[in-house]
Amino acid sequence: MDIPLLIRDLVLFLLIALVVNLLTSKLAVPYTLGLVVVGLILGLFQLTPEAQLTPNLVLFVFLPPILFEGAWSAKLSLLKENWRVIFFLAGPGLLLSLVIIAAILHGVEQLDWLTALLLAAILSPTDPVAVLGLFRHLHVNERLSTIIEAESLFNDGVAGSLYQIFVTLLLLSLRGHALTAGEAWGQGLLLLAQEAGGGVLVGGIGGLLISQGLKRLDDPVLETTVTLVAAYGLYWLADTLHTSAIVAVIVAGLILGNYGRSTAMSERTQSDVETFWTMLAFVANALIFLLIGIQVHALALRLFSGSGFFIWSVTLIAIGVVLLSRLALVLVLLVRSWMRLPRWATREGRPVLVRQPLPRTWSLIIFWSGLRGALSLALVLALPAELPARSVLVISTYAVVLFTLLVQGLSLRWVLRRVLVKKSGQVLPPGTTDETAIIEDPSAPQ
C-alpha cells in the first residue's frame, strides 16, 4: 500500500467534497449528487486511476459509521409512532419487492431463481442520504423524513441477511450440493436466524454493556472514543461470529443513541458525540459518493462498446423492474394505510385524533425517493468470481444505482416543489395548514 498516495487522494477528495458542498448548497442541490457527477468526470478523464470502490472499503470502513450515525440519530419516540409503516417497508414490503424483481428477472432475463433472488436482494437496500439532505434544506415534515430514513436503516440489515443466504445457497448449488425446495427453505430460515438473530444479540448485548460502562465515565473525549470503538468493534465482532454486522451496528446505535445517551452522558458529551458522528458520516458519505461516480463511469463506456445492445437491454430491464417493484410496494402501503381506522389518544391532557392513514401525496415521495447507493455496489462487487451470471448482476446494479442517483435524485426537488411544498417550504398533506395537523385533527373534541 502506497501511504503517501493514499493520503494525497484522501486530501484531494475531502477538498473536492468541501467545494462541492459549498456550491450545491447555493444551488439547492444535494451535495451527494454533486459528488457523483464530479466522480464521473474524474473517472472519465482517468484523473485518479488508482481510486477504487472495493467491497471491503465500503463494508468495513465506510458502512459502520454511516449505520451507527443513522441509528444514533433516530428518535425512538418517532420510530414507535410510525413503527407499522416502517415495519411494512423494511419487512413485508421489502419481501414483496424482492419477489416482484426476482419473478420478472426470472421470466425476462432467464435467470435461475436463486440468481434472480440474489440480484433482488442486492437491489433492495435504499440509500436516502441525498434525499434526506434535500429534505433538511426544504424543512420537510419530520414524520416523512423519519419513515424514509428508518426504512433504509432497517432494510439494510434485512437485505444484507438475505444476500448472505442466497449467496450461500447458490454456492452450494454450484458445487454440486443440490437442495430440494424444502431443504432450501429450511437452510434459508436457519441462515436467517443465524444472521439476523445473531446480529440482534451482538448489537443488543454490546449496546447495553457499553451504555452501563459509559455511566462510569465523565469525559467527552473518552466517551466519544467509546462510541467509535462500539461501532467498529461490534461490526467486526458480528462479522467474525458469522452474524449480520449491519444489524449489530444498527441495534447498538439505537440503544446507545436513546438509552445510553439519556442515562450515561452529560449534555456537553451528547453535543460532542453528535458533532463527531455528524462529521464522520459526512466524510464517509462524501468519499463513497465520489468513488461511486468514479466506479460507475465504466458502465457508461460499456453502453457504447461492441456489446452495447446487450448492456442496454440489461440496464433498462433492471431499472424498469426496480421502479415497478417500488411502485407496487407504495400502492400496497397506501391501500393498507387507508384501510386502518383512526384512533383517539390523549396528548397534553386533551383528546386528539391520531391519523393512521398516510397522506396520499406522500406516496409519490416515498416511491421516487427509493434511491440505491453504496451498499448495493459493495454487495455486488463482493460476489464470488465463480458465479456464472456475475457480469449481469454487476451491470444491472451499476445501472440502477446510476439511474436512481442521477435521475431520481436530481428530479426529487422538482417533485417536492410540484407536489408537496408550499411557498414556506413546509410539506403538508392536502387540506391542512401546519405540520401538527398531520397528527392532530382540529375538529377533535376538546
C-alpha positions in Angstrom: 0.0 0.0 0.0 1.4 3.4 -1.1 0.6 5.5 2.0 1.7 8.9 0.6 -0.5 8.3 -2.5 -3.4 7.3 -0.2 -3.0 10.5 1.9 -2.9 12.6 -1.3 -6.1 11.1 -2.7 -7.8 11.5 0.7 -6.9 15.1 1.0 -7.9 15.7 -2.6 -11.3 14.0 -2.2 -12.0 15.9 1.0 -11.2 19.2 -0.7 -13.5 18.3 -3.6 -16.2 17.4 -1.1 -15.9 20.8 0.7 -16.1 22.7 -2.6 -19.0 20.7 -4.0 -20.8 21.1 -0.7 -20.4 24.9 -0.8 -21.5 25.0 -4.5 -24.5 22.7 -4.1 -25.8 24.5 -1.1 -26.0 27.7 -3.2 -27.7 25.7 -6.0 -30.0 23.9 -3.5 -28.9 20.5 -4.9 -28.0 17.6 -2.6 -24.2 17.6 -2.3 -24.0 13.8 -2.6 -25.4 14.0 -6.2 -22.9 16.7 -7.0 -20.1 14.4 -5.8 -21.4 11.6 -8.1 -21.2 14.0 -11.1 -17.7 15.1 -10.1 -16.7 11.5 -9.6 -18.0 10.7 -13.1 -15.8 13.4 -14.5 -12.7 12.2 -12.6 -13.4 8.7 -13.9 -14.0 9.8 -17.4 -10.6 11.5 -17.7 -8.8 8.9 -15.5 -7.6 11.6 -13.1 -7.4 9.2 -10.2 -7.0 5.7 -11.8 -5.9 4.1 -8.6 -9.1 5.1 -6.7 -11.5 2.1 -6.5 -14.6 1.4 -4.5 -13.8 -2.0 -3.2 -16.3 -4.1 -1.2 -14.1 -4.2 2.0 -13.6 -0.4 1.8 -17.4 0.1 1.9 -18.3 -2.7 4.2 -15.6 -2.4 6.8 -14.5 1.3 6.6 -17.4 3.4 5.4 -20.5 1.5 6.4 -20.1 1.2 10.2 -20.0 5.0 10.8 -22.9 5.6 8.4 -25.1 3.0 10.0 -24.2 4.0 13.6 -24.8 7.7 12.9 -28.2 6.9 11.4 -29.2 4.7 14.3 -27.7 7.1 16.9 -29.8 10.0 15.5 -33.0 8.0 15.2 -35.6 9.1 17.8 -37.2 6.1 19.4 -40.4 8.1 20.0 -40.8 8.8 16.3 -40.0 5.2 15.4 -42.7 4.0 17.8 -45.3 6.3 16.4 -44.6 5.1 12.8 -43.5 1.6 13.5 -46.3 0.0 11.4 -45.2 1.8 8.3 -41.5 1.3 8.9 -42.0 -2.4 9.7 -44.0 -2.9 6.5 -41.5 -1.1 4.3 -38.4 -2.9 5.8 -40.1 -6.2 6.3 -43.1 -7.5 4.2 -42.8 -4.6 1.8 -39.1 -5.4 1.1 -40.0 -9.1 0.6 -42.8 -8.1 -1.8 -40.3 -6.0 -3.8 -37.8 -8.8 -3.8 -40.3 -11.4 -5.1 -41.5 -9.0 -7.9 -38.0 -8.2 -9.0 -36.9 -11.9 -8.9 -40.0 -13.1 -10.8 -39.6 -10.6 -13.6 -35.9 -11.2 -13.9 -36.5 -15.0 -13.9 -39.1 -14.6 -16.7 -37.4 -11.9 -18.9 -33.7 -12.3 -18.3 -34.0 -16.1 -17.9 -32.0 -16.1 -14.7 -32.4 -19.1 -12.4 -34.5 -18.4 -9.3 -31.6 -18.3 -6.9 -29.6 -15.8 -9.0 -32.7 -13.7 -9.6 -33.4 -13.6 -5.8 -29.8 -12.7 -5.2 -29.9 -9.8 -7.5 -33.2 -8.7 -6.0 -31.6 -8.7 -2.5 -28.7 -6.6 -3.9 -31.0 -4.1 -5.3 -33.3 -3.9 -2.3 -31.3 -1.6 0.1 -32.3 2.1 -0.3 -29.8 4.9 0.3 -31.6 8.1 1.5 -28.5 10.3 2.1 -29.2 12.5 -0.9 -32.9 12.5 -0.2 -32.5 13.5 3.5 -30.1 16.3 2.6 -32.7 17.8 0.4 -35.4 17.2 3.0 -33.4 19.2 5.6 -32.9 22.0 3.1 -36.6 22.2 2.4 -37.7 21.7 6.0 -39.7 18.6 5.1 -42.1 17.1 7.7 -40.2 15.2 10.3 -42.6 12.2 10.2 -41.9 11.7 6.4 -38.2 12.0 6.9 -38.3 9.5 9.8 -40.2 7.0 7.7 -37.8 7.2 4.8 -34.6 7.2 6.9 -35.8 4.3 9.1 -36.8 2.2 6.1 -33.3 2.5 4.8 -31.7 1.8 8.2 -33.7 -1.4 8.8 -33.9 -2.7 5.2 -30.0 -2.6 5.0 -30.0 -5.2 7.7 -32.7 -7.4 6.2 -31.3 -7.1 2.7 -27.8 -7.9 3.9 -29.0 -11.0 5.7 -31.0 -12.2 2.6 -27.9 -11.5 0.4 -25.8 -13.9 2.6 -28.5 -16.5 2.4 -28.8 -16.5 -1.3 -25.1 -16.4 -1.9 -24.6 -19.4 0.4 -27.4 -21.4 -1.3 -26.2 -20.5 -4.8 -22.6 -21.6 -4.0 -23.9 -24.9 -2.6 -25.9 -25.5 -5.8 -22.9 -24.7 -8.0 -20.6 -27.0 -6.0 -22.9 -30.0 -6.5 -24.9 -29.9 -3.2 -28.3 -29.6 -4.9 -31.1 -28.8 -2.4 -34.8 -29.6 -2.8 -37.2 -26.7 -2.4 -38.0 -27.8 1.2 -34.3 -28.1 2.1 -33.6 -24.7 0.6 -36.3 -23.1 2.7 -35.1 -24.9 5.8 -31.5 -23.9 5.2 -32.5 -20.3 4.3 -34.6 -19.9 7.5 -31.7 -21.3 9.6 -29.2 -18.9 8.0 -31.7 -16.0 8.5 -32.0 -16.9 12.2 -28.2 -17.0 12.5 -27.6 -13.8 10.5 -30.3 -11.5 11.8 -30.9 -13.1 15.2 -27.2 -13.2 15.9 -26.8 -9.6 14.9 -29.6 -8.5 17.2 -27.9 -10.4 20.1 -24.5 -9.0 19.4 -25.7 -5.4 19.0 -28.2 -5.6 21.9 -25.8 -7.1 24.4 -23.0 -4.9 23.3 -25.1 -1.7 23.3 -26.4 -2.4 26.8 -23.0 -3.2 28.3 -21.4 -0.2 26.7 -24.2 2.0 28.0 -23.5 0.7 31.5 -19.8 1.3 31.1 -20.4 4.9 29.9 -22.1 5.7 33.3 -18.6 5.3 34.9 -17.0 7.9 32.6 -17.4 11.7 32.6 -15.1 12.7 29.9 -16.4 13.8 26.4 -13.3 12.7 24.6 -13.2 9.2 26.2 -17.0 8.7 25.8 -16.8 9.7 22.1 -13.9 7.3 21.6 -16.0 4.5 23.3 -18.8 5.1 20.7 -16.3 4.8 17.9 -14.9 1.6 19.3 -18.5 0.3 19.7 -19.4 1.0 16.0 -16.3 -0.6 14.5 -15.8 -3.2 17.2 -19.3 -4.6 17.2 -19.3 -4.7 13.4 -16.0 -6.7 13.4 -17.2 -9.0 16.2 -20.5 -9.8 14.5 -18.8 -10.4 11.2 -16.3 -12.7 12.9 -19.1 -14.7 14.5 -20.8 -15.0 11.1 -23.8 -13.0 12.1 -25.1 -9.8 10.5 -22.7 -7.0 11.2 -25.1 -4.5 9.8 -27.9 -5.5 12.1 -25.5 -5.5 15.1 -24.4 -1.9 14.5 -27.9 -0.7 13.9 -29.2 -2.2 17.2 -26.2 -1.0 19.2 -26.6 2.5 17.7 -30.3 2.6 18.6 -29.6 1.6 22.2 -26.7 4.0 22.7 -28.5 6.8 20.9 -31.6 6.5 23.1 -30.9 4.7 26.3 -27.1 5.3 26.6 -27.3 8.9 25.6 -30.0 9.8 28.1 -28.8 7.8 31.1 -25.0 7.9 30.8 -24.0 11.2 29.1 -24.0 14.8 30.1 -25.4 17.4 27.8 -21.9 18.5 26.8 -20.9 14.9 25.9 -24.1 14.4 23.9 -23.3 17.5 21.9 -19.7 16.5 21.3 -20.6 12.9 20.3 -23.3 14.3 18.0 -20.9 16.6 16.3 -18.2 13.9 15.9 -20.6 11.4 14.3 -22.1 14.0 12.0 -18.6 14.9 10.8 -17.6 11.3 10.4 -20.8 10.4 8.5 -20.2 13.4 6.2 -16.7 12.3 5.4 -17.7 8.7 4.8 -20.6 9.7 2.5 -18.5 12.2 0.7 -15.8 9.6 -0.1 -18.4 7.0 -1.0 -20.3 9.1 -3.5 -17.2 10.4 -5.2 -16.0 6.8 -5.6 -19.4 5.7 -6.9 -19.1 8.3 -9.6 -15.6 7.1 -10.4 -16.7 3.5 -10.4 -19.8 3.7 -12.5 -18.3 5.6 -15.4 -17.1 2.2 -16.6 -20.8 1.3 -17.2 -21.3 4.4 -19.4 -18.3 3.4 -21.5 -19.7 -0.1 -21.9 -23.0 1.2 -23.1 -21.3 2.4 -26.3 -19.0 -0.6 -26.7 -19.4 -3.5 -29.1 -21.7 -5.3 -26.7 -23.8 -2.1 -26.2 -27.1 -3.7 -27.2 -26.8 -6.4 -24.5 -25.8 -3.9 -21.9 -28.6 -1.5 -22.8 -31.2 -4.3 -22.6 -29.9 -5.5 -19.2 -29.8 -1.9 -17.8 -33.2 -1.0 -19.0 -34.8 -4.2 -17.6 -33.1 -3.7 -14.3 -34.2 -0.1 -13.9 -37.7 -1.0 -15.0 -38.2 -3.8 -12.6 -36.9 -1.8 -9.6 -39.2 1.1 -10.4 -42.1 -1.4 -10.9 -41.5 -3.1 -7.6 -41.2 0.2 -5.8 -44.5 1.3 -7.2 -46.2 -1.9 -6.2 -44.8 -1.5 -2.7 -46.1 2.1 -2.3 -49.5 1.2 -3.7 -49.9 -1.7 -1.2 -48.7 0.6 1.6 -51.2 3.3 0.6 -54.1 0.8 0.5 -53.1 -0.8 3.7 -52.7 2.5 5.5 -56.1 3.9 4.4 -57.8 0.6 5.5 -56.9 1.3 9.1 -59.4 3.0 11.3 -58.3 6.2 13.0 -57.9 6.1 16.8 -58.0 8.6 19.6 -55.2 9.4 22.0 -54.5 11.8 24.9 -51.9 14.5 24.5 -51.2 17.2 27.0 -54.4 16.4 28.8 -56.8 16.6 25.8 -58.0 14.0 23.3 -56.6 14.2 19.8 -57.2 12.1 16.7 -54.1 10.2 15.7 -54.4 9.7 12.0 -53.2 6.3 10.9 -53.5 6.8 7.2 -50.5 8.4 5.4 -51.3 11.5 3.4 -51.9 10.3 -0.2 -49.4 12.8 -1.6 -46.6 11.2 0.4 -46.9 8.0 -1.7 -45.2 9.7 -4.7 -42.3 10.9 -2.5 -41.8 7.5 -0.9 -41.8 6.0 -4.4 -39.4 8.4 -6.0 -37.1 8.6 -3.0 -36.1 4.9 -3.3 -32.5 5.6 -4.3 -29.9 2.9 -4.3 -26.2 3.5 -3.4 -23.0 2.2 -1.9 -24.3 -0.9 -0.1 -25.8 -2.3 -3.4 -22.5 -1.7 -5.2 -20.5 -3.2 -2.3 -22.6 -6.3 -2.2 -22.5 -7.0 -5.9 -18.7 -6.4 -6.1 -18.2 -8.8 -3.2 -19.9 -11.6 -5.2 -17.6 -14.7 -5.8 -16.0 -14.7 -9.3 -17.2 -18.2 -9.9 -20.9 -17.2 -10.2 -21.8 -17.7 -13.9 -24.1 -14.6 -14.1 -21.9 -12.3 -12.1 -21.4 -9.8 -15.0 -25.2 -9.5 -15.5 -25.6 -8.8 -11.8 -22.8 -6.2 -11.8 -24.1 -4.4 -14.8 -27.7 -4.4 -13.5 -26.6 -3.0 -10.1 -24.5 -0.2 -11.7 -27.4 0.8 -13.9 -29.9 1.0 -11.1 -27.5 2.9 -8.8 -26.6 5.4 -11.5 -30.3 5.9 -12.6 -31.7 6.4 -9.1 -28.9 8.8 -8.0 -28.9 11.0 -11.1 -32.4 10.8 -12.5 -34.5 10.3 -9.3 -32.1 12.2 -7.0 -31.8 15.3 -9.2 -35.5 15.4 -10.0 -36.8 14.9 -6.5 -36.6 18.6 -5.6 -38.8 19.4 -8.6 -41.3 16.7 -7.5 -41.3 18.1 -3.9 -41.9 21.6 -5.2 -44.7 20.5 -7.5 -46.5 18.0 -5.3 -45.9 18.9 -1.6 -44.0 22.0 -0.8 -45.8 25.3 -0.1 -44.1 28.6 -0.5 -42.9 28.4 3.0 -41.1 25.1 2.3 -43.4 23.2 4.7 -44.6 19.8 3.5 -48.2 19.2 4.2 -51.0 16.8 3.2 -53.8 18.3 1.2 -56.3 20.4 3.2 -54.0 21.1 6.2 -52.4 24.3 7.3 -49.5 23.3 9.5 -47.3 20.3 10.4 -49.2 19.4 13.6 -52.4 18.8 11.5 -50.8 15.6 10.2 -51.2 14.2 13.7 -53.9 16.3 15.4 -57.3 16.8 13.9 -58.5 20.4 14.6 -62.1 19.1 14.8 -61.3 16.7 17.6 -63.5 17.3 20.7 -61.8 19.4 23.4 
